[in-house]
Amino acid sequence: MRLIDPDTEALNISKRLVEENGIANLFSFHGDKFSAVPSEHADIALLIGILCPLHLRVSKMILQKVIPYVRGGDCDLQHGLA
């Protein structure tokens, strides 16, 4: 699993937690913007705390940029979201 977040403090907390739980080998950490990290055909993208406070138009724009990173990323948001 890849964790991508420009907030290095959040990444450091995540690193500490996975190390404490003995699962650090299952994660990679990227302290950068999502768009700066190469696609690796993810099965799922979690945008926790990202979309909720935004206007629908902005959320759609962000989701459109995330779609190519997800396996089978050929969704049409014009027809997929109300």
Contact map, one row per residue, 1 for C-alpha under 8 A:
1110000000000000000000000111000000000000000000000000000000000000000000000000000000
1111000000000000000000000011110000000000000000000000000000000000000000000000000000
1111100000100000000000000011110000000000000000000000000000000000000000000000000000
0111110000000000000000000000111111001000000000000000000000000000000000000000000000
0011111101100000000000000000011111000000000000000000000000000000000000000000000000
0001111100000000000000000000011110000000000000000000000000000000000000000000000000
0000111111100000000000000000001100000000000000000000000000000000000000000000000000
0000111111110000000000000000001000000000000000000000000000000000000000000000000000
0000001111111000000000000000000000000000000000000000000000000000000000000000000000
0000101111111100000000000000000000000000000000000000000000000000000000000000000000
0010101111111110000000000000101000000000000000000000000000000000000000000000000000
0000000111111111000000000000000000000000000000000000000000000000000000000000000000
0000000011111111100000000000000000000000000000000000000000000000000000000000000000
0000000001111111110000000000000000000000000000000000000000000000000000000000000000
0000000000111111111000010000100000000000000000000000000000000000000000000000000000
0000000000011111111100000000000000000000000000000000000000000000000000000000000000
0000000000001111111110000000000000000000000000000000000000000000000000000000000000
0000000000000111111111110010000000000000000000000000000000000000000000000000000000
0000000000000011111111110000000000000000000000000000000000000000000000000000000000
0000000000000001111111100000000000000000000000000000000000000000000000000000000000
0000000000000000111111110000000000000000000000000000000000000000000000000000000000
0000000000000000011111111000000000000000000000000000000000000000000000000000000000
0000000000000000011111111110000000000000000000000000000000000000000000000000000000
0000000000000010011011111110000000000000000000000000000000000000000000000000000000
0000000000000000000001111111000000000000000000000000000000000000000000000000000000
1000000000000000000000111111000000000000000000000000000000000000000000000000000000
1110000000000000010000111111100000000000000000000000000000000000000000000000000000
1110000000000000000000001111110000000000000000000000000000000000000000000000000000
0111000000100010000000000011111000000000000000000000000000000000000000000000000000
0111110000000000000000000001111100001000000000000000000000000000000000000000000000
0001111100100000000000000000111110000000000000000000000000000000000000000000000000
0001111000000000000000000000011111011000000000000000000000000000000000000000000000
0001110000000000000000000000001111111000000000000000000000000000000000000000000000
0001100000000000000000000000000111111000000000000000000000000000000000000000000000
0000000000000000000000000000000011111100000000000000000000000000100000000000000000
0000000000000000000000000000000111111100000000000000000000000000000000000000000000
0001000000000000000000000000010111111110000000000000000000000000000000000000000000
0000000000000000000000000000000000111111000000000000000000000000000000000000000000
0000000000000000000000000000000000001111110000000000000000000000000111000000000000
0000000000000000000000000000000000000111110000000000000000000000000011000000000000
0000000000000000000000000000000000000011111000000000000000000000000111100000000000
0000000000000000000000000000000000000011111110000000000000000000000011100000000000
0000000000000000000000000000000000000000111110000000000000000000000001100000000000
0000000000000000000000000000000000000000011111000000000000000000000001000000000000
0000000000000000000000000000000000000000011111100000000000000000010001000000000000
0000000000000000000000000000000000000000000111110000000000000000000000000000000000
0000000000000000000000000000000000000000000011111110000000000000000000000000000000
0000000000000000000000000000000000000000000001111110000000000000000000000000000000
0000000000000000000000000000000000000000000000111111100000000000000000000000000000
0000000000000000000000000000000000000000000000111111110000000000000000000000000000
0000000000000000000000000000000000000000000000111111110000100000000000000000000000
0000000000000000000000000000000000000000000000001111110000000000000000000000000000
0000000000000000000000000000000000000000000000001111111000000000000000000000000000
0000000000000000000000000000000000000000000000000111111101100000000000000000000000
0000000000000000000000000000000000000000000000000000111111100000000000000000000000
0000000000000000000000000000000000000000000000000000011111110000000000000000000000
0000000000000000000000000000000000000000000000000000001111111000000000000000000000
0000000000000000000000000000000000000000000000000000011111111100000000000000000000
0000000000000000000000000000000000000000000000000010011111111110000000000000000000
0000000000000000000000000000000000000000000000000000000111111111000000000000100000
0000000000000000000000000000000000000000000000000000000011111111100000000000000000
0000000000000000000000000000000000000000000000000000000001111111110000000000000000
0000000000000000000000000000000000000000000000000000000000111111111000000000100000
0000000000000000000000000000000000000000000000000000000000011111111100000000100000
0000000000000000000000000000000000100000000000000000000000001111111100000000000000
0000000000000000000000000000000000000000000010000000000000000111111111000000000000
0000000000000000000000000000000000000000000000000000000000000011111111001110000000
0000000000000000000000000000000000000010100000000000000000000001111111111100000000
0000000000000000000000000000000000000011110000000000000000000000011111101000000000
0000000000000000000000000000000000000011111110000000000000000000011111111000000000
0000000000000000000000000000000000000000111000000000000000000000000111111000000000
0000000000000000000000000000000000000000000000000000000000000000000101111100000000
0000000000000000000000000000000000000000000000000000000000000000001111111110000000
0000000000000000000000000000000000000000000000000000000000000000001100011111000000
0000000000000000000000000000000000000000000000000000000000000000001000001111100100
0000000000000000000000000000000000000000000000000000000000000000000000000111111100
0000000000000000000000000000000000000000000000000000000000010011000000000011111110
0000000000000000000000000000000000000000000000000000000000000000000000000001111110
0000000000000000000000000000000000000000000000000000000000000000000000000001111111
0000000000000000000000000000000000000000000000000000000000000000000000000011111111
0000000000000000000000000000000000000000000000000000000000000000000000000000111111
0000000000000000000000000000000000000000000000000000000000000000000000000000001111
